[in-house]
Amino acid sequence: MAANESKRSISLAQPRAHQQHPAAEHRSPRKAPKKKKTRERIPESLRFTETKRGKTTIRRYQGRTFYQFHEVKGKTVDFVEVFVCAGYNCVDIRFDDKTALTFAIEPAFTLETEHADWKTGDSRPIKKWPLIHSESHRA
């Protein structure tokens, strides 16, 4: 007599061994509730306020201010010129598209100019130029 093979499902009268669903392996185990983190106070010297004026960003720290001019981001510099005269001093950055970013500076200044590499996150000097003094500041 041939063996009868049943196509019916197995009776659930007796519990079968527990098998974990394959997707359950990817679930993270149950985590304990997170402890409330105490917030570290930032030193006063590192606190700042940030203001945006168009694409220009101004960050103010205690005793210092940083200005970022995002309007010129991506432009290729043609040349940089420093103009020094008794009544008018400026730094002029000219771009290939015939536009310029000009910084007019009040008299009585000393300009220290340095070209540095910041690729590693630290300043690595490439070249340093002699100090430039305004005409009204010269002896």
C-alpha positions, 0 to 999 in steps of 0.5 A: 500500500502506498503511503498517503501524504496529507496536504492538510496543515499540521494540527495545533493541538500540541504547541510547536517549538517557538521559531523566531520570525526572520524579520525579528532578527533585524529588530533592536532589542528592547531598550531601557528608558533613557536617562535624562541628560543634564545639559552642560553649560556652554562657556560665555566665550563660546555663546553667540547670536547669529543674524542673517541679512540676505545671504550675509551671516553675522555671528556675534560672540562676546568681544568679537564679530564674524561676517560671512559673505555667502553672496560671493560663494563659488565665484572665481577670484581674478585678483586682490588689491589693497588700496592705501591713501591718506583719506581712503583705504580699501581691500578690493577682491575682484572676480572673473565675472567682473564683479568686486567685493570691496572692504573700505577701512577707516584710517589708522590701521595695520593690515596683516595678510596671510594665505593659509591652508585649512584643509585639515581643520588647522591653519597651515601658513602658506605665505605671509606678507609684510605688514601694510600700514595706513598712510595716517598711521605711518611715522 
